[in-house]
């Protein structure tokens, strides 16, 4: 098997793990407040990434973590996590996962508007098609509209902020250090959220402990597999396989939660996947053809 073939398998496996992680989170929100869940996941996952960093001789704290873009990245991570976990708690896994897949398109939009990147008509068209898919899922103004799904939209906005800020962080900062910092920031954020508006904390039982451990394991292994896929294969080949996460999420949602998305939701999800997959493929191809300038400005496409 070629490197690209192995990378595609790694990427698909990573997306499957993230889909299972989302299912664990949704189950946990049935018995645990969102703020407490975020603080606990932040503590455990942050410790895991810190141990990975320490094993490689890195330091958890350096001055780079107070860089404005690093702080902005953490803020985006917190907003994204709070909103997406809330969306999982109050809405369907399948719908939340479908809306989450618009992230590559919001990155194209954000990079054009705020980072000055040049975007050609093809990617603009893919953004328009993807947002049409989101509207088809949400269907505002109709009886099918679920206001709870606006949490997922807000979560995508937070993750867009996170990823745009990441592009402006000094390149020497280790990804494990950024991940440990972001998870660590969820601890005080969760506590503050609980003090302001959250219900009382609950003592996790054996089932909750197992699910929490599973959330961290699947999340961390999924992250490591994602990195391996990105390093092994060509980005233009591997990137579209990120959308296998949607397929896995639909299966998990149907098997575990008995969700049956209607035809309009499935059509909207398909539009998002097609548009986002094309946008990622197009941008990866442009970066490959213009490897130096594309680090800041991918060029028209």
C-alpha positions in Angstrom: 0.0 0.0 0.0 1.3 3.5 -0.8 1.9 6.2 1.7 -1.2 8.0 0.5 -3.2 4.9 1.0 -2.0 4.4 4.5 -2.5 8.1 5.3 -6.1 7.8 4.1 -6.7 4.9 6.4 -5.1 6.7 9.3 -7.3 9.8 8.6 -10.4 7.7 8.4 -9.5 5.9 11.6 -9.0 9.2 13.3 -12.4 10.5 12.2 -14.0 7.3 13.5 -12.4 7.9 16.9 -13.6 11.5 17.0 -17.1 10.3 16.2 -17.0 7.9 19.2 -15.6 10.6 21.4 -18.6 12.8 20.5 -20.9 9.9 21.4 -19.2 9.5 24.8 -19.6 13.3 25.5 -23.2 13.2 24.6 -23.9 10.3 27.0 -22.0 12.1 29.7 -24.0 15.3 29.4 -27.1 13.3 30.5 -25.8 13.0 34.0 -23.1 15.7 34.3 -23.2 19.5 33.8 -21.5 20.7 30.7 -19.2 23.0 32.7 -18.0 20.2 35.0 -17.5 17.9 32.0 -15.4 20.4 30.2 -13.3 21.1 33.3 -12.7 17.4 33.9 -11.9 16.6 30.3 -9.6 19.6 30.3 -7.7 18.4 33.3 -7.2 14.9 32.1 -6.5 15.6 28.4 -4.2 18.5 29.4 -2.2 16.2 31.6 -1.9 13.7 28.8 -0.5 16.3 26.3 1.8 17.6 29.0 3.3 14.2 29.5 3.7 13.8 25.8 5.5 17.1 25.8 7.7 16.3 28.8 8.7 12.9 27.3 10.1 14.8 24.3 12.0 17.2 26.5 9.6 20.1 26.0 8.4 22.6 28.6 4.7 23.2 29.4 5.2 26.9 30.1 7.1 29.3 27.9 6.6 32.9 27.1 5.1 31.9 23.7 1.9 31.0 25.5 1.2 34.6 26.3 1.6 35.6 22.6 -1.7 37.3 21.7 -2.5 34.7 19.0 -1.9 31.9 21.5 -4.3 33.5 23.9 -6.8 34.1 21.1 -6.5 30.5 20.1 -7.3 29.3 23.7 -10.3 31.6 23.7 -11.6 30.1 20.5 -11.0 26.6 21.8 -13.0 27.4 24.9 -15.9 28.9 23.0 -15.9 26.0 20.5 -15.8 23.4 23.2 -18.6 24.9 25.4 -20.9 25.5 22.4 -20.4 22.1 20.7 -20.7 20.1 24.0 -23.9 22.1 24.7 -25.1 21.3 21.2 -24.5 17.6 21.8 -26.4 17.9 25.1 -29.5 19.5 23.8 -29.6 18.4 20.2 -28.8 15.4 17.9 -25.3 14.0 17.3 -25.9 13.6 13.6 -27.0 17.3 13.1 -24.2 18.7 15.3 -21.6 16.6 13.4 -23.0 17.8 10.0 -22.8 21.4 11.0 -19.3 20.9 12.4 -18.2 19.8 8.9 -18.6 23.4 7.6 -15.4 24.4 9.5 -13.1 24.2 6.5 -15.4 26.6 4.6 -15.6 29.1 7.5 -11.8 29.0 7.5 -11.7 30.0 3.8 -14.1 32.8 4.6 -12.2 33.9 7.7 -8.8 33.8 6.0 -10.1 35.9 3.2 -11.8 38.5 5.4 -9.3 38.8 8.3 -6.0 37.4 7.1 -6.0 38.9 3.6 -5.7 35.6 1.8 -6.7 35.5 -1.9 -9.6 33.2 -2.6 -10.7 32.5 -6.2 -14.2 32.0 -7.5 -14.1 28.2 -7.1 -13.6 28.3 -3.4 -16.0 31.1 -3.0 -18.6 29.0 -4.7 -17.8 26.0 -2.4 -18.3 28.3 0.6 -21.7 29.4 -0.8 -22.7 25.8 -1.4 -21.6 24.7 2.1 -23.6 27.5 3.8 -26.6 26.6 1.7 -26.2 23.1 3.2 -26.2 24.6 6.7 -29.4 26.5 5.9 -31.0 23.3 4.6 -30.2 21.6 7.9 -31.4 24.5 10.1 -34.3 25.6 8.0 -34.9 28.8 9.9 -38.4 30.2 9.8 -40.0 26.7 9.4 -41.5 24.2 11.8 -38.4 22.1 11.5 -36.1 24.8 12.9 -34.4 23.8 16.1 -32.9 26.8 17.9 -30.7 24.5 20.0 -28.7 23.8 16.8 -27.5 27.4 16.9 -25.1 26.2 19.6 -23.4 24.1 16.9 -23.1 27.1 14.7 -21.6 29.1 17.5 -19.2 26.2 18.2 -18.0 26.4 14.6 -17.4 30.1 15.0 -15.2 29.4 18.0 -13.2 26.7 16.3 -12.8 29.0 13.3 -11.3 31.6 15.6 -9.0 29.0 17.0 -7.7 27.8 13.7 -7.2 31.3 12.2 -5.3 32.3 15.3 -3.1 29.2 15.0 -1.9 30.3 11.6 -0.4 33.4 13.3 1.3 31.6 16.2 5.1 31.5 15.9 6.1 28.3 14.1 8.5 27.1 16.8 5.7 26.5 19.4 5.1 22.8 19.7 1.6 21.5 18.9 1.5 19.5 22.1 2.3 22.6 24.1 -0.6 24.4 22.4 -2.9 21.5 23.0 -2.0 21.2 26.7 -2.5 24.9 27.1 -5.9 24.9 25.4 -7.1 22.0 27.5 -5.7 23.5 30.6 -7.6 26.8 29.9 -10.8 24.8 29.9 -10.4 24.1 33.7 -10.8 27.7 34.9 -13.3 28.4 32.1 -15.5 25.5 33.2 -15.3 26.5 36.8 -16.2 30.1 36.0 -19.1 29.0 33.8 -20.3 26.7 36.7 -20.2 29.6 39.2 -22.1 31.9 36.9 -24.8 29.7 35.5 -24.2 26.1 36.0 -26.0 23.5 38.1 -24.3 21.9 41.1 -21.5 19.5 40.3 -22.2 15.7 40.6 -19.9 13.0 41.8 -19.0 10.8 38.8 -20.0 7.1 39.2 -18.0 4.2 37.8 -19.9 4.4 34.4 -19.1 8.1 34.2 -15.4 7.5 35.0 -15.2 4.9 32.3 -16.9 7.1 29.7 -14.6 10.0 30.7 -11.6 7.8 30.3 -12.9 6.7 26.9 -13.5 10.3 25.8 -9.8 11.2 26.6 -8.4 8.0 25.0 -10.3 8.3 21.8 -9.7 12.0 21.6 -5.9 11.7 22.2 -5.4 8.7 20.0 -7.6 10.3 17.3 -5.4 13.4 17.5 -2.2 11.3 17.2 -3.6 9.4 14.2 -4.6 12.6 12.5 -1.1 14.0 12.9 0.3 10.7 11.5 -2.0 10.9 8.5 -1.1 14.5 7.8 2.7 13.7 7.9 2.5 10.5 5.9 0.3 11.5 2.9 -0.2 14.3 0.5 -2.6 16.9 1.8 -4.6 17.1 -1.4 -5.2 13.3 -1.2 -5.7 13.0 2.6 -7.7 16.1 3.5 -11.0 15.1 1.9 -11.0 11.9 4.1 -11.8 14.2 7.1 -15.4 14.0 5.9 -15.6 10.3 6.8 -16.2 11.7 10.3 -19.7 12.6 9.1 -20.4 9.1 7.9 -19.2 7.6 11.1 -21.2 10.1 13.2 -24.4 9.2 11.3 -23.8 5.5 12.0 -23.0 6.0 15.7 -26.0 8.4 16.0 -28.3 5.8 14.5 -27.0 2.8 16.4 -26.5 4.3 19.9 -29.1 7.1 20.0 -31.7 5.9 17.4 -31.4 9.2 15.4 -32.9 9.2 12.0 -32.1 12.5 10.2 -34.7 13.5 7.6 -34.0 13.8 3.9 -33.4 17.6 4.1 -30.8 17.1 6.8 -29.0 14.4 4.9 -29.1 16.6 1.7 -27.7 19.5 3.6 -24.9 17.3 5.1 -24.1 16.0 1.6 -23.8 19.6 0.3 -21.5 20.5 3.2 -19.3 17.5 2.7 -19.0 18.0 -1.1 -18.2 21.7 -0.8 -15.8 21.3 2.1 -14.0 18.3 0.6 -13.5 20.3 -2.6 -12.3 23.4 -0.7 -9.7 21.4 1.2 -8.6 19.6 -1.9 -8.2 22.8 -3.8 -6.3 24.6 -1.0 -4.0 21.6 -0.5 -3.2 21.6 -4.3 -2.5 25.3 -4.3 -0.2 25.0 -1.3 1.7 22.1 -3.0 2.2 24.2 -6.1 3.3 27.3 -4.2 5.0 25.9 -1.1 6.7 29.0 0.1 4.2 31.8 -0.4 1.3 29.5 0.5 2.3 29.5 4.2 0.7 32.9 4.4 -1.2 33.4 1.2 -2.6 30.3 -0.6 -3.4 32.2 -3.8 -6.5 32.3 -5.9 -8.5 29.1 -6.3 
